[in-house]
Amino acid sequence: MPGFAEELAALVSAAFLLGVKQEAKKQAGKAGRELVREIPKATKKQLSMEREKKAIRKASAYNKEYAKQYKKLKKKHPRTSFHVLAKKAHRATKKARK
């Protein structure tokens, strides 16, 4: 019966290799998911560090005047939409700066 023993050993080794392959796939999947979860955290930290370095720009004279005009209009017409008030504020700013 040497053929039976060899056949049994081949069957056992094949089953072992199949189990090893399945376990390797599971482990690779878990490692991949963990890696994907860790990468966005790292990039968010990097992005926040980059954003902190950005310089704050000075407001232009036009922008300051527009803000004044918008605030005046908002005080007079509190229920009017932003779109309408912005248009009126831009027109008033152009007149004020002439």
Buried (B, 14 or more C-beta within 10 A) or exposed (E): EEEEEEEEEEEEEEEEEEEEEEEEEEEEEEEEEEEEEEEEEEEEEEEEEEEEEEEEEEEEEEEEBBEBBBEBBBEEEEEEEEEEBBEBBBEBBEEEEE
